[in-house]
Amino acid sequence: MTTPTIPTAAPLPELVSARLACAREAARAAGERSLEAFGSLSIEVITKGDGSPVTAVDRACEAVVRDVVLGAFPDDAVLGEELGETPGGSGFRWIVDPIDGTASFIRGVPLYACLIGIEHRPSGAMVAGVIHMPALGETVWAGAGSGAWHVPRAGAEPRAARVSAAEDLSRACVVTTSPDYFRISGCAEVYDRLWRAAGMNRGWSDAYGPLLLATGRIDAMAEPHMHPWDAAALLPIVEEAGGRFSDWRGERSVHNGTALMTNGRLHGPMLEIVRPAAG
């Protein structure tokens, strides 16, 4: 696969840029593996200890990512949802969710993604991220200082990704994956307050919501339960598209268990709603 040449106002350091190109290739390869089984309603599903579903395809896709990544950068660390952590000494760690939205995948719904985030561990900064939607042929990626880029369909040319200009929450489109997550997390009242405050609410699923946010098609997203592999790719993409990512306390972290993603203009009003439930 030939990586398109994209102009940047502030080019990434070479080490990060090379990893971002590899992340895009790894996500594409894992996506192709997932499509071999997508649409089959006979996929065997296992329930993990936290109640979430997993399949053999999830694990196979993560193995594909690891093969690509460690083949190119054998000294990097990898943390994956399904296959655990592989240590490394380079200072970079890849954080991988091979199929974000397994519930969609096993039902033949195309709103699932391969997520890859790259962390510079000495600083703790998330320096790059990729969201790849295999069944839609849609991808968005970003690297710190290089902007966010969007391919709307397979074979299309990349174009800059930018968040919306919405300023009024009462007219904004706010999404989340599922009201069940709010109920299970003990904050169903936050869900109710969000939907009363927003102009429109939808349940566009999992990583598709952040992709829609980064490309200006929705205005904000709140998630009450997030693992690092759910969030790692999202922070650099949302920020490089001009938005803001934080946990529900307002801290800029992918490790604190919650996520609030907005176009930036709506972050304050959204934080007022979710922060009381942050503890």
N, C-alpha and C positions, 0 to 999 in steps of 0.2 A: 504494500500500500504506500503510495507517495503522499507524504505530508505536505499540504499546501503551504506556500510561502506567504506569511501574513506580516504586514508592516506593523511595527510597534513603536509607540512614542518613547517608551522606556524599556528596552530589551531586558529580558530575564538574564540573570547570571547563567553562564553556560551550563553549569551542573544541573540547575533546575530545569532549564529549557530542554535538555536532552531527556530528562525524566518525564516531563510532560508529554513529549512526543511518544515515548514508550508507553505511557499510561493510556494514551488514545489507542495505540495499537493493541494493547492488552485488553482494553474494554471491548474493542471491536471483535477480537478473537473469542473472548468469553461470550459475547453476544451471539456470535455465529453458533457456538456450541449450544447455547440455550434454545436457539431456534430449531435445532434438530428435534427437540421434544415439545416445543410450544404448540398448543392446540390439542395435544393428546389429553383426554380426560381420564386416562388410566394411570397417570403418574402416581407412584407410591409416595405417600406423604407420611412423615414421621413428626410427632409432636415433641418439641424440645422441652427441657425442664422449665423454661419460662412461659410455656404455653404457645409459643410461636411455631409455625410449620416449617419444615425443611424437607428437601428431596435430595436424591442422589445427584440430580442435575445441578443444584446449588453447589455441592461439593466439587463436582466435575468442573464447573465454571471457575471456581476459585483456584483449582489446580491449574487451569489454563492461564489465569492471570499470573500465578506464581511462576510458572514455567517461563513466561515472557519476561517478567520483571527480573527474576533472579538469573536468567540467562544473560541479560544485559548488564545488570548491576548486582553481582553476587555478594557484595559486602553490605548491601542495604538490608534493613530489617523489614519484616512484613507482619502486620497484624490483620488477620482475616476473621470474619464472623464465624466461618465454619471450620477452619483448620488451625485456628489458634495463632500463636506468635512464633516467628522465626527471628532470632536475634541477628544483629548486624553491627558492624563497627564503623560504617561510613558517616554516620550522623544523619542519615535520611531514613525515615520509616514510611512505608506504604500502608495505608489503612483501607481495607477492601471489604465491600459488601457485594458478593458476586451476583446475587439476584435480590435487589431491594424491591419488595413487593411480591414475595413468594405467594401470598394469598391471591393476588391477581394472576400470577403466572400459572398456577395449578388449575385455574378456572378458564384459561384461554383468554384472559383480558389483557390487552397489550400495554397496560400502564405499569410495567415493571422496568427496572433499570439495573445496569451494572455501575456501581459507584467506586471510584478510586480517588482517594485523597493522598497527598504527599506532605509529610510533616518534616520540618527541619528540627531535629530533636534538641540540639544544643540550645536553640532559642524557643522551642515549643511552637513555632509558627507553622500554620498550614500554608504552604507555599504554592500548591497547585491542586486542581481538582478536575475530574471528568464525570459527567452524567451521560451515560449512553443508553438510549431506549431502543433495544434491538428490534422489537416488533413494529416500531414506528419509523425506524431509520433516522431518528433524530438524536443529535448530540450537542451538548454545550460543554465548553471547557474554559479554564482560566488559569493563569499563572500570576503570581504577585508582581504587579507593576506592568503587566503586558495586556491588560484588559480581558474581557470575556468574549468568547466567540461561539457562534451558533451555526450548525448545519441543520436546516429544517427537514431535510429528507436525504436519503442516500444518493450520493452523486452530486448534490448541490454544492455551490461554492460557499465557503464560510463568510459570515457577515457579523459585524459587531453586535453583541448582545447588550441591551440597556434596559434598566427597570423603567416602570411607568412614572408619570409625573403627578399621580393622584395625591391630593393633599387633604381631602375630606373623608374621614373614615365612614361617614354615613352614606357615602356614594361609592365606597371602595368594594372590590371583590376580595374576600378573605376565604382561604381554604384551609382544610386540615384533612388528614387521612381518614379519620373515623371518629365519631362521637364515642364509640366504645372505649377508645384509648383514654379519653377524659374521664369516663365513668370508672374504668379500672384504676386509674391513677388518683381517684378520689377528688377530682376537680370538675365534676359535671356542671357546677354553677359557673365556672369560667367559660365553658362552652356556650352556655346560655347567654352570658353577658356579651361574649364576642359576637354572637349572631344577632343579638338585639342592636348592637352598635354598628354593625357593618351594613352596607347597602345591599350586598349580595353575598351569599355563602354557598360553597360547593364542597364536595368531598373528593376532588380530583387527587388521585392517590399517591402516597409515598413520594418518591423522588420526582414525579412529574410536576408536583406543585412547585418546588424550587426552580425547575426548568422554566415553567410558565412565568414565575416571578422574574427570573433573570432576563427573560425575553419580553417583558413588559405586558404580558397578557393577563396577569392578575397583579394584585397590589400588596398582599401580605399573606403569611402562613404561620400558624402556631401549632406546635407539636409538644404534647406533655410527657412523652416518653421516648428518649433517643439514646442509642448507644453511640460510641465514637465512630463506628463504621457506618452508621446511618447519617452522620453529620459531617464527617471529615471533608468529603468532596464539596459540600455545599457552601461552606464559609468562604473560600476564595472565589467561587463562582458568583455568589450573591454580591460580595464586596466589589469585585472587579467590574461587575455590571452596574455599579453605582448604588447598590443597596446596602443594607445593614443586617448583620447576623449577630445574635446574642443568645444567651440562655434567658430564662424568665426573670432572673435578677438583673439583667442588663449587662452581664459579664461576657466578654468576647471569648468564648471557649466552646469546644465541641465535646468536652469531657464531663459536663455537669448534669446531663440527663434530660434536659429540656432544650427546645429551640424556638426562637422567634426570628422570623425572616421577613423583612419589609423592604419597600422601596426607599427607606430612609426617612422620608417625610412623615410616614405613619408610625414610626417606631415608638415615639413618645406616647401617643394615645393607646397603642397596643400594649405597651409595657404597663400602663396604669391598670389595664384589665387583668393581665396575667400575673403581675408581680405579687399580689397578695397570696397567691397559691404556691409561690416559690419556696416558702418556708424560711 
